[in-house]
Amino acid sequence: MRSFVILLLMGFAAAGFAAGDDLVLKPALKEIVLTGYTRSDTTVTVSPEVSGKVLRVNYDVGETVGEAPFFEIDPTFIDFQIESVRQSIEKIEAARKKNRSRTTYLKKEFERFDRLHKGERATEVRRDAALEEYTQAKLEAGTLAAEKQGLMITLEELLERKRRHRIHAPEGWVVVARKAQPGEIIAPNVPLARVADFRNLAIPLSVSGEELAAIQAMDPVFGARMDGTPVKARIAWINPEFNEETRKLSIELTLVDYGGEHRGGLRFSLPLQVAAEGLWVPRRAVISRYDNPRVRLKSTGETVNVMVLGESDDHLIIAPGTDDRLTVGTELALP
């Protein structure tokens, strides 16, 4: 979202100066107001990973996403594949039961011929034949187990693909765009909708180096205004890349503990004090401000002409360098 910065000259003040302080020249500050507009903290595009026909759409623009999936895609063909694999697993399991029974029988047969062979009542050839049949049965058991494991992996893959026929979006986010309709045939990776997280509001701003320094000099959580209402904000991130066209840096602020309306486009205002060219002087220290403005030096009593650049109710800003005796820290006297 594009942000706008409105510079509004509100007045000039010296750091730490109050009405009762000594009449001392201080660096001038000007007050500006940075203005931007809220947007969602994060926006996500909802896209499918599988193709198919959209059976159901559970949310429309402006609605908050709940536990139900956003889109449901027809799972008919994947269901057929899952059923086919399950039937194959049942066949393998039946073959394994048959193999276990046969292996148990062949083991007993081998042990019997082995005993007979040791008692010289059976030939070695008959004993070796029984051993070979028993060994082949055990090898077949391993083959059947491997086949079942492969089918189980295929089944898990198909079940995972079926789960992806139910397309979810982050719960609690708001739908800001929806493109697919029930009955539409969709393809993988094609955007179906966009959802945004308006639970946390962000304000993008474009600031100068001086303005950024003024924001960073404030407390980590600082005061601002939202459509005239006081709010709290903090810096979310600062993009170090410099925009050569605008000569500014992009930053983003995040509202803290905000209890108002959560949507985009709310007007956000942040007053700042930044350094201004010139010197600050109390209005009461200036003589003949309109005709021939000048100030009186406390050290010598001399008067020095000044050039007024701006003013407010209680103070003025004068141009620097009009006289070498007028520098930061110079004490003045009342007229």
C-alpha positions as CSV (number, residue, x, y, z in Angstrom):
1,M,0.0,0.0,0.0
2,R,1.3,3.4,-0.9
3,S,1.9,5.7,2.0
4,F,1.8,9.4,2.1
5,V,3.8,11.8,4.2
6,I,2.4,15.1,5.0
7,L,4.9,17.6,6.4
8,L,3.0,20.1,8.6
9,L,5.0,22.9,10.2
10,M,3.5,23.2,13.7
11,G,6.1,25.2,15.6
12,F,9.6,25.3,16.8
13,A,11.0,24.3,20.2
14,A,14.3,23.7,22.0
15,A,15.0,20.5,23.8
16,G,14.5,20.8,27.5
17,F,13.3,24.5,27.3
18,A,10.3,25.7,29.3
19,A,8.8,29.2,29.8
20,G,10.8,29.9,32.9
21,D,14.3,29.0,31.4
22,D,17.0,31.5,30.7
23,L,16.9,33.3,27.4
24,V,19.5,31.1,25.5
25,L,19.8,30.4,21.8
26,K,19.2,26.7,21.1
27,P,19.1,24.5,18.0
28,A,15.7,24.8,16.2
29,L,13.4,21.9,15.9
30,K,10.3,21.7,13.7
31,E,7.3,19.5,14.3
32,I,6.1,17.4,11.3
33,V,3.4,14.8,11.0
34,L,3.9,11.5,9.2
35,T,0.7,10.2,7.8
36,G,0.0,6.7,6.5
37,Y,-2.8,4.2,6.2
38,T,-3.3,0.8,7.8
39,R,-3.2,-2.5,6.0
40,S,-3.1,-6.1,7.0
41,D,0.0,-7.4,8.7
42,T,0.3,-10.3,6.2
43,T,-1.4,-11.4,3.0
44,V,-1.4,-15.0,1.6
45,T,-2.5,-16.4,-1.7
46,V,-4.5,-19.6,-1.5
47,S,-3.5,-22.1,-4.2
48,P,-4.3,-25.8,-4.8
49,E,-1.6,-28.5,-5.0
50,V,-3.9,-30.8,-7.0
51,S,-6.3,-30.5,-9.9
52,G,-10.0,-31.3,-10.0
53,K,-13.5,-29.9,-9.8
54,V,-14.4,-27.5,-6.9
55,L,-17.3,-29.1,-5.0
56,R,-17.7,-26.5,-2.2
57,V,-16.5,-23.0,-1.3
58,N,-17.1,-22.2,2.4
59,Y,-16.0,-18.6,2.6
60,D,-16.7,-15.4,0.7
61,V,-15.0,-12.0,0.6
62,G,-15.0,-10.3,4.0
63,E,-15.7,-13.4,6.0
64,T,-13.3,-14.7,8.6
65,V,-11.7,-18.1,8.0
66,G,-12.7,-20.8,10.5
67,E,-11.9,-24.5,11.0
68,A,-13.7,-25.6,7.8
69,P,-11.5,-25.8,4.6
70,F,-11.7,-22.9,2.2
71,F,-12.2,-25.1,-0.9
72,E,-13.2,-28.7,-1.3
73,I,-12.1,-30.5,-4.5
74,D,-13.9,-33.6,-5.8
75,P,-11.9,-36.7,-4.4
76,T,-13.7,-39.4,-6.5
77,F,-10.7,-40.6,-8.5
78,I,-8.3,-40.5,-5.5
79,D,-10.9,-42.5,-3.5
80,F,-10.9,-45.2,-6.2
81,Q,-7.1,-45.4,-6.0
82,I,-7.2,-45.6,-2.3
83,E,-9.7,-48.4,-2.4
84,S,-7.7,-50.3,-4.9
85,V,-4.5,-50.1,-2.8
86,R,-6.5,-51.2,0.3
87,Q,-7.8,-54.2,-1.6
88,S,-4.2,-55.1,-2.6
89,I,-3.1,-54.8,1.0
90,E,-5.8,-57.2,2.1
91,K,-4.7,-59.7,-0.6
92,I,-1.1,-59.4,0.6
93,E,-2.2,-59.9,4.2
94,A,-4.1,-63.0,3.2
95,A,-1.0,-64.3,1.4
96,R,1.1,-63.6,4.4
97,K,-1.2,-65.6,6.7
98,K,-1.0,-68.5,4.2
99,N,2.7,-68.2,4.1
100,R,3.0,-68.1,7.9
101,S,1.0,-71.3,8.2
102,R,3.0,-73.0,5.5
103,T,6.3,-71.8,7.0
104,T,5.3,-73.3,10.4
105,Y,4.5,-76.6,8.7
106,L,7.7,-76.7,6.7
107,K,9.8,-75.9,9.8
108,K,8.3,-78.9,11.6
109,E,8.9,-81.1,8.6
110,F,12.5,-80.0,8.4
111,E,13.1,-80.6,12.1
112,R,11.5,-84.1,11.8
113,F,13.7,-85.1,8.8
114,D,16.7,-83.6,10.5
115,R,16.1,-85.9,13.5
116,L,15.5,-88.9,11.3
117,H,18.7,-88.1,9.3
118,K,20.7,-87.9,12.5
119,G,19.3,-91.4,13.5
120,E,20.2,-92.6,10.0
121,R,16.5,-93.3,9.2
122,A,16.2,-90.7,6.5
123,T,18.5,-89.8,3.6
124,E,20.5,-86.6,3.4
125,V,18.7,-85.8,0.2
126,R,15.3,-85.9,1.8
127,R,16.6,-83.7,4.7
128,D,18.1,-81.2,2.3
129,A,14.8,-81.0,0.3
130,A,12.9,-80.2,3.5
131,L,15.4,-77.5,4.4
132,E,15.1,-76.0,0.9
133,E,11.3,-75.8,1.1
134,Y,11.5,-74.2,4.5
135,T,14.1,-71.7,3.3
136,Q,12.0,-70.7,0.3
137,A,9.0,-70.2,2.5
138,K,10.9,-67.8,4.7
139,L,12.2,-65.9,1.7
140,E,8.6,-65.6,0.4
141,A,7.6,-64.2,3.8
142,G,10.2,-61.4,3.4
143,T,9.0,-60.7,-0.1
144,L,5.4,-60.4,1.0
145,A,6.4,-58.1,3.9
146,A,8.3,-55.8,1.5
147,E,5.3,-55.7,-0.9
148,K,3.0,-54.8,1.9
149,Q,5.3,-52.1,3.1
150,G,5.4,-50.6,-0.4
151,L,1.6,-50.7,-0.6
152,M,1.4,-49.0,2.8
153,I,3.7,-46.2,1.6
154,T,1.5,-45.8,-1.6
155,L,-1.6,-45.7,0.6
156,E,-0.1,-43.0,2.8
157,E,0.8,-41.0,-0.3
158,L,-2.7,-41.3,-1.6
159,L,-4.2,-40.3,1.7
160,E,-2.0,-37.2,1.9
161,R,-3.0,-36.3,-1.7
162,K,-6.6,-36.7,-0.6
163,R,-6.1,-34.4,2.3
164,R,-4.9,-31.8,-0.1
165,H,-8.2,-31.9,-1.8
166,R,-9.4,-29.9,1.2
167,I,-7.6,-26.5,0.8
168,H,-7.3,-24.7,4.1
169,A,-6.4,-21.0,4.9
170,P,-5.0,-19.6,8.1
171,E,-7.8,-19.6,10.8
172,G,-8.8,-16.1,11.9
173,W,-7.7,-14.4,8.7
174,V,-10.1,-12.5,6.5
175,V,-10.9,-13.2,2.8
176,V,-10.0,-10.2,0.7
177,A,-10.4,-11.9,-2.8
178,R,-11.9,-15.1,-4.2
179,K,-11.7,-16.2,-7.8
180,A,-12.9,-19.9,-7.9
181,Q,-16.5,-20.9,-7.9
182,P,-18.2,-24.3,-7.2
183,G,-18.2,-26.5,-10.3
184,E,-15.1,-24.9,-11.7
185,I,-12.2,-27.1,-12.8
186,I,-8.9,-25.9,-11.3
187,A,-5.3,-26.7,-11.9
188,P,-2.3,-26.9,-9.4
189,N,-0.7,-23.6,-8.3
190,V,-3.4,-21.4,-9.8
191,P,-4.4,-18.7,-7.3
192,L,-7.9,-19.3,-5.9
193,A,-8.2,-16.6,-3.3
194,R,-6.3,-14.2,-1.0
195,V,-6.6,-13.9,2.7
196,A,-5.1,-11.3,5.0
197,D,-4.3,-11.1,8.7
198,F,-6.1,-8.0,10.0
199,R,-5.6,-9.0,13.7
200,N,-2.4,-7.0,13.6
201,L,-2.5,-3.8,11.6
202,A,0.6,-2.4,9.9
203,I,1.4,1.1,8.6
204,P,4.0,1.4,5.8
205,L,5.8,4.7,5.6
206,S,8.5,6.3,3.5
207,V,10.8,8.5,5.6
208,S,13.9,10.5,5.3
209,G,17.0,9.8,7.4
210,E,16.2,12.6,9.8
211,E,12.6,11.3,10.2
212,L,13.8,7.8,10.8
213,A,16.4,9.0,13.4
214,A,13.6,10.9,15.2
215,I,11.4,7.8,15.3
216,Q,14.3,5.6,16.6
217,A,15.0,8.2,19.3
218,M,11.6,7.7,20.8
219,D,10.6,4.9,23.2
220,P,10.3,1.4,21.6
221,V,6.5,1.8,21.9
222,F,5.5,5.3,21.1
223,G,2.3,7.3,20.9
224,A,0.4,8.2,17.7
225,R,-3.1,8.8,16.5
226,M,-5.6,6.8,14.5
227,D,-8.3,8.9,13.0
228,G,-7.9,11.2,15.9
229,T,-7.8,8.5,18.6
230,P,-4.6,7.9,20.6
231,V,-2.9,4.6,19.8
232,K,0.5,3.0,20.5
233,A,2.9,1.7,17.8
234,R,6.3,0.3,17.3
235,I,8.8,-0.2,14.4
236,A,8.2,-3.6,12.8
237,W,11.1,-3.4,10.2
238,I,13.3,-1.0,8.4
239,N,14.3,-1.6,4.8
240,P,18.0,-0.6,4.5
241,E,17.7,-0.2,0.7
242,F,17.6,3.4,-0.4
243,N,15.0,4.6,-2.9
244,E,17.0,6.8,-5.3
245,E,13.8,8.3,-6.8
246,T,12.2,9.4,-3.5
247,R,15.4,9.8,-1.6
248,K,13.7,8.0,1.3
249,L,13.7,4.7,3.2
250,S,10.8,2.3,3.6
251,I,9.7,1.3,7.1
252,E,6.7,-0.4,8.6
253,L,5.1,0.3,11.9
254,T,2.8,-2.1,13.8
255,L,0.0,-1.1,16.2
256,V,0.3,-2.3,19.8
257,D,-2.7,-3.3,21.9
258,Y,-5.1,-1.7,19.4
259,G,-8.7,-2.2,20.3
260,G,-10.4,-0.2,17.5
261,E,-11.6,-1.3,14.0
262,H,-9.4,-3.8,12.3
263,R,-9.3,-3.0,8.5
264,G,-7.2,-1.3,5.9
265,G,-7.3,2.4,5.1
266,L,-7.5,3.8,8.6
267,R,-5.6,7.1,8.8
268,F,-2.5,7.0,11.0
269,S,-0.7,10.1,12.1
270,L,2.7,10.3,13.9
271,P,3.9,13.7,15.1
272,L,7.7,14.1,15.2
273,Q,10.2,16.8,16.1
274,V,13.1,16.9,13.6
275,A,16.1,19.3,13.4
276,A,15.4,22.5,11.4
277,E,17.9,25.0,10.0
278,G,18.2,28.0,12.3
279,L,18.2,29.0,15.9
280,W,15.4,29.0,18.4
281,V,14.7,32.3,20.3
282,P,11.9,33.1,22.7
283,R,9.4,35.6,21.2
284,R,9.8,37.9,24.3
285,A,13.5,38.3,23.6
286,V,13.0,39.9,20.1
287,I,12.8,43.6,19.7
288,S,10.6,45.3,17.1
289,R,9.9,41.9,15.4
290,Y,8.0,43.3,12.4
291,D,10.0,46.4,11.5
292,N,13.6,45.7,12.5
293,P,13.9,42.4,14.4
294,R,16.9,42.2,16.7
295,V,17.9,40.7,20.1
296,R,20.0,42.0,23.0
297,L,23.1,40.2,24.1
298,K,23.2,39.6,27.9
299,S,27.0,39.8,28.0
300,T,27.4,43.2,26.5
301,G,23.9,44.7,26.2
302,E,24.4,45.2,22.5
303,T,21.5,44.6,20.1
304,V,22.0,42.4,17.0
305,N,19.8,42.2,13.9
306,V,18.2,38.9,13.1
307,M,16.2,37.4,10.2
308,V,13.0,35.6,11.3
309,L,12.3,32.4,9.4
310,G,9.2,31.2,11.3
311,E,7.2,31.7,14.4
312,S,4.6,30.3,16.8
313,D,2.8,31.6,19.9
314,D,5.9,31.6,22.2
315,H,9.0,31.5,20.0
316,L,10.6,32.3,16.8
317,I,13.2,30.7,14.6
318,I,16.0,32.9,13.2
319,A,18.4,32.4,10.4
320,P,21.8,31.1,11.5
321,G,25.0,32.9,10.5
322,T,23.6,36.5,10.5
323,D,26.1,37.4,13.2
324,D,29.1,35.5,14.7
325,R,27.9,36.4,18.2
326,L,24.6,34.5,17.7
327,T,25.5,30.8,18.2
328,V,24.0,28.0,20.2
329,G,24.3,28.8,23.9
330,T,24.4,32.6,23.5
331,E,22.5,34.2,26.4
332,L,20.1,37.0,25.6
333,A,18.5,39.7,27.7
334,L,15.0,41.0,27.7
335,P,14.4,44.2,25.7
